[in-house]
Amino acid sequence: MDIAVLGSNEFVLGFRLGGVKRVYAVKPEKYEEKLLELIADSSIGVLAIDSNDLEVLSPTGRKKAMESIAPVVVMVGKKEGDLREKVKRAIGVDLYK
């Protein structure tokens, strides 16, 4: 299973430099289409997106992203909260207890 990243050029740059192979830089008008395509890709295990990009999604697209299990969609950015909450949401277990 691969790790993929979806977002603006600025958002994906650090992941690309960090060695993530599946990096998708898209414009806001194509964002939801690409997100749904990546969620349907069975070879992706974790999909990282910018939490700010949730604002461009329709309510249906946002719900699919938030409830996706395979791949796990991890929101990265200031709005998502601390690391503990991200891990808990991604794997369903509070590892800090």
N, C-alpha and C positions, 0 to 999 in steps of 0.2 A: 504494500500500500504506500502511496506517495503522499507527500505534503505539497499542497498547492496554495498559492497566494493570489488573491484577486483585489484589484484596486487601481488607484491612480498611479501615474508614473512615479510620483514622489513617494507614495506608500510602498510600492513593490521594490524600489531600488535597494533598500537595505537587505531585503530577503534575497534578492538576486546576488548581491555582493557576499552574502552569508552562505551561498552555495545551494539555495533552493532551486531546483531545476524547473519546476512547473510554476512559472510566474506569468500572470496575465494582467497586463495594464490595459484598461478599457476606459472609454469616455462614459460620463454619467448616463447618457441616453441608451447605451448598450449594456449597462451594468447588470440589470435584472435578467436579461436574456442569457448572458454569460454565466451568471450565478446559478440559474436553474439548470443550465447545461452541465456545469461542474458538479452540482449536487447529484445529478443523474449518472455521473461517471463512477463506475464501481471500482476503478483503480485508485481513487483518491480516498485516503483515510482521514486526513485532517485538511480542512480548508480554512485558511486565515483570511479575514476581511477586516477592513477598517470600520470601527464602530460608527464613525461619522457617515459612512456610506449607507447605513440602514435608512437614512432619511430619504434617499432617492427611490427606495423600494415601495411597491404597492403593498397594501395590507396582506394580501395573499403571499406575495414574495417574501415579506418579512416573516410571516408565520412559518413558511417552509424552511427558511434559514434558521430560525430559532429552534425549530423542532426536529431538525435533521439529525439522525443518529449515524448514518453512514453516507457521506462523511460527517464527522463532527465539525460543525462550523464554529470557529473560535473568533470572537470579536476582539480586535486589538485596538487600543487607543484609550484616551482619557475618560470617555464616558462609561466604560464597562465596569469600572470598580477595581478592586484589588485582585492580586493573583490567586488568593484562596478561593474567591468566588468564581473565577474563570475555570480553575481546575475542577471545582465542584460541579459546575454546569457542564463541562466537557465530558467528564467521566461518570458523573452521578454519585460520587462518593466524596465525603469530606476527609481528605488525607491528613488533615492537621489534628484530628481527634484521636 
